[in-house]
Amino acid sequence: MNKIVDKRQLSAEVYEMVVEAPHIAWSGKAGQFIIVQTDTEWGERIPLTIADADTEAGTLTIVFQTVGASTHKLALKNKGEFIDNILGPLGNPTHIEQFGRVVCVGGGIGAAPLFPIVKAMKTAGNHVSVIIGARTKDLVIFEDRMRKAADELIIVTDDGSWGKKALVTEPLKEYCAASHKPDMTVAIGPPIMMKFCEKTAAEFDVPIMVSLNTIMIDGTGMCGGCRVTVGGETKFVCVDGPEFDGHKVDFDNMMLRMKAFKAREDKDHHRCHLKMGLEPPGGTGQGV
């Protein structure tokens, strides 16, 4: 069992936990993920990308959003309690090398798994610029950590409540249109955000890597739920990724498949909020 040594609530539905997992902390690399299980016998497998690791303390940092029953159950755990199972590191590490100029884009909770990539790119000798985007100020995460790790940081929000009022593609386009355009870009966030980051990079013939971790389910390739089309071939995000050449990903097909269980997820999300004593999204929960 893995002890929770710290817990923070980053926003209304986003939590950060630091947990003891020394073997994973020592061997994990940027871009890899773990499987978390809150109940050994019946618990759902939750794939979460590693947000940070402390090799001296033997701890991992995980960041997750409460979406369904399992993530809500995980959010109820507190410092000093234990997570039954943590398995990892899984997936292929991010390809890190000295590219030159690298621009990393994180949308919403995607800023968390982007953080170790930013650190690794900087350690490899790159000039790293980071763009963080969120709907509003309260949803911006990892700002202070990114400022310390990167050469420069740009923050944009949909409503202009923090940073610049814009979408992440606006500063990304400015970087790509510069006389010295990026040698590599990385994008992690909602699929629709990554899709338009790819389109922006493609306009200027700039390479881009994207992480498709949001579509993963069991993390072993057995369920087939993370099936995506990359370069006309079928890939499984959890075993072939989670990162791919963004110019080859069929985002429209991916987003269509992700909608398959949307109604059920929204229903479970609503009920879990009621069980936690929270205000459900979009209403009081009357009639449920």
Stockholm file with secondary structure:
# STOCKHOLM 1.0

chainA/1-288         MNKIVDKRQLSAEVYEMVVEAPHIAWSGKAGQFIIVQTDTEWGERIPLTIADADTEAGTLTIVFQTVGASTHKLALKNKGEFIDNILGPLGNPTHIEQFGRVVCVGGGIGAAPLFPIVKAMKTAGNHVSVIIGARTKDLVIFEDRMRKAADELIIVTDDGSWGKKALVTEPLKEYCAASHKPDMTVAIGPPIMMKFCEKTAAEFDVPIMVSLNTIMIDGTGMCGGCRVTVGGETKFVCVDGPEFDGHKVDFDNMMLRMKAFKAREDKDHHRCHLKMGLEPPGGTGQGV
#=GR chainA/1-288 SS CEEEEEEEEEETTEEEEEEECHHHHHHCCTTCEEEEESCTTTCCCEEEEEEEEETTTTEEEEEEECCSHHHHHHHTCCTTCEESEEEEEESCCCCCCCCSEEEEEEEGGGHHHHHHHHHHHHHTTCEEEEEEEESSGGGCCSHHHHHHHSSEEEEEESSSSSSEESCTHHHHHHHHHSSSCCSEEEEESCHHHHHHHHHHHHHTTCCEEEECGGGCSSSSSSSCTTEEEETTEEEEHHHHCSEEEGGGBCHHHHHHHHTTTHHHHHHHHHHHHHHTTCCCTTSCCTTC
#=GC SS_cons         CEEEEEEEEEETTEEEEEEECHHHHHHCCTTCEEEEESCTTTCCCEEEEEEEEETTTTEEEEEEECCSHHHHHHHTCCTTCEESEEEEEESCCCCCCCCSEEEEEEEGGGHHHHHHHHHHHHHTTCEEEEEEEESSGGGCCSHHHHHHHSSEEEEEESSSSSSEESCTHHHHHHHHHSSSCCSEEEEESCHHHHHHHHHHHHHTTCCEEEECGGGCSSSSSSSCTTEEEETTEEEEHHHHCSEEEGGGBCHHHHHHHHTTTHHHHHHHHHHHHHHTTCCCTTSCCTTC
//
